[in-house]
Amino acid sequence: MNCIKTLRESLPYLEQFHNEIFVVKISGKQATSECSCLEDLLLLKRLGIRIVLVHGIHSTLKDYFQSINYEINYADHGMLIPDTYCEAVQHMVATLSWRFLTQISSYQSEVCAYSGHFVKAKPLSNENDCSGRIDQIAVNLHDFTGLPVFSPCGIGPKGRFFILNANDLALQLACHFRAKKLIIVTEEADLLHKMPSQEAQISDLQQTMQSQLLSASSKHQIQTLIEASEKGVERCHLLHSSQNGGILQEVLTSTGVGMMVTNSVYRHIRPAHLKDVRYIEELLEKPTQEGSIVKKERAYVTKHIQHFLVFCIDSEIVGCCEVAFFEKENCAELCSLSVSHHYRNQGVGYSLVQEALQKARESQMKMLFALTQGAATLFLKSHFQQISSQQLPRAKQQNYDSESSQIYAYFF
């Protein structure tokens, strides 16, 4: 049953993300391990999502320079590597790239993975370093029919090799390709525990960076997510590489397993608009058939659309309710409360009830009541109390014909 529930929850996301672009940055360590991340990405690609993969090399370079007792200097955008070691660095980049391409082919031979000189670069500091920064992304995504794999390197004038910061590269690619998502898969086990919440806005992360003792690497990853959100990438994610199936859970479920960064409100309630009528009808269809709510015709919903509230996750409407007013008696009814099956038991119904209470309070109603056949716990949790039909507004008493329903009310 859990598999069926997960599948049902993932289907709306698969429809939403079809043909969208995800830029995913993973560590170079993943090239030498059993990489569930690659399996997740290949599955998403088969389901119609366009994947752009960026692999890092920081840990490989760090291990190499430690082995030869060379102390690396750093600049804002990464390591400062003398030209003396350029050939060795090129070899390491080529090796990692080949390993990733080989792994992809071994998982799914029908997926054609590409790598190449797709990025133009310029020096990071001085002419004696092979460390560089991005000058230009010299490719468009329509040039690929398979899965592009970007190594953190670029080519400068006269074919000169430059090593790049992988986080910077992922950021620039996400902006260049107008990606729907930027996903950073981190190797830092405790980084997620230091984050403010699973759904963070830019301001939350900026405060966290000031208050938390984060490593330079951690700060760079978080700053990359912040900049991507500010530059128009709709959703940015951070998750840990050890989570089996982590990418699938993060992008195809509402709860996820990592942290999502957004420049806008992800879960929110708003007044319904006329364009929402069809979605409200769909939400009300099943509970109407089950007899748990009173049937509302399209004409009614359209006429009274200003009384409806909708709960949105991203841009998807997953719940609704109506606040119908009996103004002569200063009362309101909370009705047509419905939550999509995929999003039940996630606080959607409770949030709608709280918003309905606020709407009734602002309209200076003395009571908000609701008729229910099975949501008693929800209303009791919101401090409603059970009442008799005689306490309903007279206009409602005249139309009250549901003796099987329980009546709950909140008195202001």
C-alpha positions in Angstrom: 0.0 0.0 0.0 2.9 2.4 0.7 4.2 1.8 -2.8 0.7 2.7 -4.2 0.5 5.8 -2.1 4.0 6.9 -3.2 3.2 6.3 -6.9 -0.1 8.3 -6.6 1.8 11.1 -5.0 4.5 11.2 -7.6 2.3 11.2 -10.7 1.3 14.9 -10.5 5.0 15.8 -10.2 5.9 13.7 -13.2 3.3 15.5 -15.2 4.4 18.9 -14.0 8.1 18.2 -14.7 7.8 16.5 -18.1 10.3 18.0 -20.5 11.6 20.4 -17.8 15.4 20.7 -17.1 17.0 19.6 -13.8 20.7 20.6 -13.3 22.2 18.2 -10.8 25.6 18.6 -9.2 27.2 15.6 -7.5 30.6 14.9 -5.9 33.4 13.3 -7.7 33.4 10.6 -5.0 30.2 9.3 -6.6 32.3 8.1 -9.6 34.0 5.4 -7.4 31.0 4.3 -5.4 27.6 2.6 -5.8 25.9 5.7 -7.0 22.1 5.5 -6.4 22.0 9.2 -7.5 22.9 8.2 -11.1 20.2 5.5 -11.1 17.7 8.1 -9.9 18.7 10.6 -12.6 18.5 8.0 -15.3 15.0 7.0 -14.2 13.9 10.6 -14.2 15.3 11.0 -17.7 13.4 8.0 -19.0 10.3 9.6 -17.5 10.7 12.7 -19.7 12.8 15.0 -17.5 15.9 16.5 -19.1 18.9 16.0 -16.9 22.1 18.0 -16.9 24.8 16.4 -14.7 27.7 18.3 -13.2 30.4 16.4 -11.2 32.8 17.9 -8.7 36.5 17.2 -8.3 37.3 19.0 -5.1 37.9 15.9 -2.9 40.0 14.2 -5.6 42.3 17.3 -5.9 42.5 17.7 -2.1 43.6 14.0 -1.7 46.1 14.4 -4.5 47.8 17.5 -3.1 47.8 16.1 0.4 49.6 13.0 -0.9 52.4 15.2 -2.3 52.5 17.5 0.7 51.4 20.5 -1.2 49.4 23.2 0.6 46.6 24.6 -1.5 45.7 28.2 -1.5 42.1 29.3 -2.0 40.3 32.2 -3.6 36.6 33.1 -3.5 35.8 30.7 -6.4 38.0 27.8 -5.4 41.5 26.4 -5.4 44.5 28.2 -6.8 46.4 25.6 -8.7 49.8 26.4 -10.2 50.3 25.6 -13.9 53.0 23.1 -12.7 50.2 20.7 -11.8 48.0 21.4 -14.8 48.7 18.1 -16.6 48.0 16.1 -13.5 44.7 17.9 -12.9 43.7 17.4 -16.5 44.3 13.7 -16.1 42.2 13.6 -12.9 39.3 15.4 -14.6 39.4 13.1 -17.6 39.5 10.1 -15.4 36.4 11.2 -13.4 34.5 12.1 -16.5 35.3 8.7 -18.1 34.1 6.9 -14.9 30.8 8.8 -14.9 30.2 8.1 -18.5 31.0 4.5 -18.0 28.7 4.2 -15.0 25.8 5.7 -16.9 26.3 3.3 -19.8 26.5 0.4 -17.4 23.2 1.4 -15.7 21.3 2.1 -19.0 23.1 1.4 -22.2 20.3 3.0 -24.3 21.1 6.4 -22.7 23.8 8.2 -24.6 25.9 10.4 -22.2 28.1 13.2 -23.6 31.0 15.1 -22.3 33.3 17.6 -24.0 34.6 21.2 -24.1 31.3 22.9 -23.5 32.6 25.8 -21.4 34.9 28.7 -22.2 36.9 30.0 -19.3 39.3 32.7 -18.2 42.0 32.9 -15.5 40.8 33.2 -11.9 43.7 35.2 -10.5 47.0 35.3 -12.5 48.5 33.8 -15.6 50.5 31.3 -13.6 47.4 29.4 -12.3 45.3 26.8 -14.1 42.4 27.8 -11.9 39.7 29.7 -13.8 36.2 31.1 -13.8 33.4 30.7 -16.4 33.5 33.0 -19.3 30.8 31.5 -21.5 28.6 28.4 -21.8 29.2 27.5 -25.4 26.4 25.0 -25.9 22.6 24.8 -26.0 20.6 22.0 -24.5 18.9 21.2 -27.8 22.3 20.2 -29.1 21.9 17.0 -26.9 19.7 14.1 -27.3 21.2 12.2 -24.4 22.5 13.1 -21.0 25.2 15.9 -21.0 27.9 15.4 -18.3 29.8 18.6 -17.4 33.2 18.3 -15.8 34.4 21.3 -13.8 36.8 22.6 -16.4 36.8 25.1 -19.2 38.9 26.0 -22.2 40.5 29.4 -22.6 42.4 31.2 -25.4 44.7 28.9 -27.5 43.1 25.8 -25.9 44.4 26.5 -22.4 42.9 24.3 -19.7 41.3 25.8 -16.6 39.8 24.0 -13.6 36.5 25.5 -12.4 34.4 25.4 -9.3 31.7 22.8 -9.8 29.1 24.7 -7.7 29.7 27.8 -9.9 29.4 25.7 -13.0 26.1 24.2 -11.9 24.7 27.6 -11.0 25.7 29.1 -14.4 24.3 26.1 -16.3 21.0 26.3 -14.4 20.6 29.9 -15.3 21.8 29.4 -18.9 19.4 26.5 -19.6 16.6 28.1 -17.5 16.3 25.0 -15.4 13.3 24.2 -13.4 15.5 22.9 -10.6 19.1 23.0 -9.4 20.0 20.0 -7.1 23.2 19.8 -5.1 24.0 16.4 -3.7 26.4 17.1 -0.8 28.9 14.8 0.9 28.7 16.8 4.2 26.7 14.7 6.6 25.8 17.3 9.1 25.0 20.2 6.7 21.3 19.4 6.4 21.0 19.3 10.2 22.2 22.9 10.4 19.5 24.2 8.0 16.5 26.1 9.3 13.8 23.8 7.8 13.1 21.5 4.9 11.4 24.4 3.0 13.6 27.5 3.4 13.3 30.9 1.8 16.4 33.0 0.9 16.1 35.1 4.0 16.1 32.0 6.2 19.4 30.8 4.7 21.1 34.2 4.8 20.4 34.2 8.6 21.6 30.7 8.9 24.9 31.5 7.2 25.5 34.3 9.7 24.5 32.4 12.8 25.9 28.9 12.1 29.5 27.8 12.1 29.7 26.4 8.6 32.7 25.3 6.6 33.8 27.2 3.6 32.5 24.4 1.4 29.1 24.4 3.1 28.8 28.1 2.7 29.6 27.9 -0.9 26.9 25.3 -1.5 24.3 27.3 0.3 25.3 30.5 -1.4 25.0 28.7 -4.8 21.4 27.8 -3.9 20.6 31.3 -2.8 22.0 32.9 -6.0 20.2 30.4 -8.2 16.9 31.2 -6.5 17.6 35.0 -6.9 18.4 34.5 -10.6 15.2 32.8 -11.4 15.6 29.0 -10.8 12.2 28.1 -9.4 13.3 25.4 -6.9 16.7 24.6 -5.6 17.5 21.5 -3.5 20.2 20.2 -1.1 20.3 16.6 -0.1 22.9 14.1 1.1 24.4 11.4 -1.1 23.9 8.6 1.4 20.1 8.7 1.1 19.1 5.8 -1.1 16.7 7.0 -3.7 17.1 10.5 -2.3 16.7 12.4 -5.5 13.4 10.6 -6.4 12.0 11.2 -2.9 13.1 14.9 -3.0 11.5 15.8 -6.3 8.6 13.4 -6.5 7.1 13.7 -3.0 5.7 16.6 -1.1 7.7 15.8 2.0 11.1 15.2 0.4 14.3 14.1 2.2 16.5 17.2 1.9 16.0 20.9 1.9 14.3 23.0 -0.8 15.1 26.6 -1.3 12.6 29.0 -2.9 12.3 32.6 -3.6 8.5 32.4 -3.2 6.0 30.8 -0.9 5.9 27.1 -1.7 2.8 26.0 0.4 0.2 28.7 0.6 -3.5 29.4 0.8 -5.1 32.0 -1.4 -8.6 33.1 -2.5 -9.9 31.1 -5.4 -10.2 32.6 -8.9 -12.5 31.7 -11.8 -9.7 29.8 -13.5 -9.7 27.5 -10.4 -13.3 26.3 -10.9 -12.3 23.2 -12.8 -9.8 22.1 -10.2 -12.2 22.8 -7.3 -14.8 20.6 -9.2 -12.2 17.8 -9.4 -11.4 18.0 -5.7 -15.1 17.9 -4.8 -16.1 15.1 -7.1 -15.0 12.1 -5.0 -16.3 13.3 -1.6 -19.6 14.2 -3.3 -19.9 10.7 -4.7 -19.1 9.3 -1.2 -21.8 11.5 0.3 -19.4 13.2 2.7 -20.1 16.7 1.3 -23.0 18.3 -0.4 -22.8 18.4 -4.2 -22.0 21.8 -5.7 -22.8 22.5 -9.3 -20.3 24.3 -11.5 -22.7 27.2 -11.8 -22.8 27.5 -8.0 -19.0 27.4 -7.6 -18.6 30.0 -10.3 -21.1 32.3 -8.8 -19.6 32.0 -5.3 -16.0 31.7 -6.2 -15.1 34.7 -4.0 -16.1 32.6 -1.0 -13.7 29.7 -1.8 -10.2 29.2 -0.5 -7.6 27.0 -2.2 -4.5 25.4 -0.7 -1.6 25.3 -3.2 1.7 23.4 -3.2 3.8 25.3 -5.6 1.2 26.1 -8.3 -0.8 22.9 -7.8 -4.2 23.2 -6.1 -4.4 20.3 -3.6 -7.2 21.4 -1.2 -10.2 23.8 -1.0 -13.0 24.9 1.2 -15.9 27.4 1.1 -16.8 30.0 3.7 -20.5 30.7 3.1 -21.9 33.7 5.0 -25.3 34.1 6.8 -24.8 37.8 7.3 -28.2 38.5 8.9 -27.3 36.3 11.8 -23.5 37.1 11.8 -22.7 33.4 11.1 -20.6 31.6 8.5 -20.4 28.0 7.4 -17.2 26.1 6.6 -18.2 23.7 3.8 -16.9 21.9 0.7 -13.7 21.1 2.6 -11.8 18.7 0.4 -8.1 17.6 0.1 -6.6 15.7 -2.7 -6.0 12.0 -1.8 -2.3 12.4 -2.5 -1.9 15.1 0.1 -4.0 13.9 3.0 -2.6 13.7 6.5 -0.1 16.5 5.7 -1.8 19.4 7.5 -3.6 20.7 4.4 -7.1 20.4 5.9 -6.1 21.9 9.2 -4.5 24.8 7.5 -7.7 25.5 5.5 -9.8 25.4 8.7 -7.4 27.9 10.3 -7.7 30.2 7.2 -11.5 29.9 7.2 -11.5 30.9 10.9 -9.4 33.9 10.1 -11.7 34.9 7.2 -14.8 34.6 9.5 -13.0 36.6 12.2 -12.1 39.4 9.8 -15.7 39.5 8.7 -16.8 39.9 12.3 -18.9 36.7 12.4 -19.9 35.5 15.8 -19.8 31.8 14.8 -18.2 29.5 12.2 -19.9 26.1 11.9 -19.4 23.0 9.9 -21.3 19.8 9.2 -19.2 16.7 9.0 -19.6 12.9 8.8 -16.1 12.0 9.6 -13.8 14.9 10.3 -14.6 15.4 14.0 -10.9 15.2 15.1 -9.9 18.0 12.7 -12.5 20.4 14.1 -11.9 19.4 17.7 -8.2 20.1 17.1 -9.1 23.6 16.0 -11.2 24.1 19.2 -14.6 23.7 17.6 -17.3 22.3 19.9 -20.3 20.1 19.0 -23.6 21.9 18.8 -27.3 20.9 18.0 -29.1 21.8 14.8 -31.2 24.3 16.8 -28.1 26.5 17.2 -27.7 26.8 13.5 -28.8 30.0 11.6 -32.5 29.9 10.8 -31.8 29.9 7.0 -29.6 26.8 7.5 -32.1 25.1 9.7 -34.7 25.3 6.9 -32.4 23.5 4.6 -30.9 21.1 7.1 -31.7 17.5 6.1 -28.6 15.6 7.1 -29.4 14.0 10.4 -26.3 11.7 10.1 -24.0 14.7 10.2 -22.4 16.1 13.3 -22.3 19.8 13.7 -19.3 21.6 15.1 -19.0 25.4 15.7 -16.3 27.9 16.7 -17.6 30.9 18.7 -15.7 34.1 18.4 
